[in-house]
Amino acid sequence: MPYLSGTRRNRLLVPWPGETGALALLGLLPATLYFWYGAHDELGPDPVNVFERWLGLWAVRFLLAGLAVTPLRALTGLNLIRYRRLLGLLAFCYVCLHVGVYVGLDQQGNIGVLVRDVTQRPFLMVGFAAFMLLVPLAATSNRASMRYLGRRWGRLHRLVYVVAGLAAVHFLMAFKTYNATSVSYAALLMAMVAWRGWAAWGRWRARA
């Protein structure tokens, strides 16, 4: 895809008609495939657990992709800022599906069990906290909210870095033993949080 002319720091991908809708459908393709696999009994002996974990993994992947937009621009000059909102909404969509499978299929809507799990199992407490913080971010991911909130919008959406930290902890704790997948994704999430902290510190030093 061609680039707009300009400096290296400001390279921006040229939009094309229907781009957002096409990318959204592409982003939902993994969920569709895993649903199809589950419907055809191709997810192994514990399909609900496999489906639930894969949805969570894709939520982490889209969250990472959205968080990587700013470091990528700083390091390479490639400006993908126009895709960040879509990536964040895809992450939220997969989190909702992840939670929905846990509530509807894993626990079969048993409110008592759900309340006990969320209040007594640490990794679920952390995951639930991340989910609750994502809700206002997704609800305000529109231009009307940006205009209404003004500078408060930016402060609110910095909560995504808190979500990233909680997601890293939840992802690690969800596995009974550490493995390459859990450790690598958790490390990447924490790297995004560390990048934000380092960039904020650099701006503070420049002002001081």
C-alpha positions, 0 to 999 in steps of 0.5 A: 500500500502506498504512503503519503509523501512527508517526513519519515516520522509522519508516513501514513498509510493511504486509506482505501474505500471500505477499509475499516469494515474489511479489517474488522471482518478480517479481525473477527475471522479467528473467532469465526474459525474457532466457532466453526471448529467447535461446532464440528467437534474439532477442538479436542476433548475439552472444546470449551476450554480451548475456545475460551483460551484462544479467544483470550489469546486473540484479545491479548494479540489485538491489545498488543497491536493497539499498544504497539502503534505509538512505539512503532511510529517512534522507532520506524516513522510508520504512522498506523494511528488510524488503526488503533481504535479498531484494534482496541475495539477488536481486543474488547470484542474478543474479551467480551467473547472470552468472558461470554464463553466462560459465563455461558458455556464454562459455568452455564450461567450459574450466578453463584459459581460466577460470584464465588470465582470472581471474588475468591480466585485471584486470576479471575479477580484480575481478569474481571478488573481488566474487563471492567476497565475496558468497558468505559474505554470501548464506550468512549472510543468515538468522536462524540466522546472525544469532543465531549470529554476534551482533555479528559478523554486522553487521561481516561484512555491512559487506563489502557496501560493499567489494563495491559498490566492486569492482562499480563498478570491474568494471562500468566496466572491462567496457566498452571505452569509457565510456558513460552506462550504465557511468558512471552505475551505477558512480557510484551504487554509489560514492555508496552507499559514500560515504554509508556512510562519511559516516554512519559518520564522523557517528556517530564525531563524535557519540560523540567 
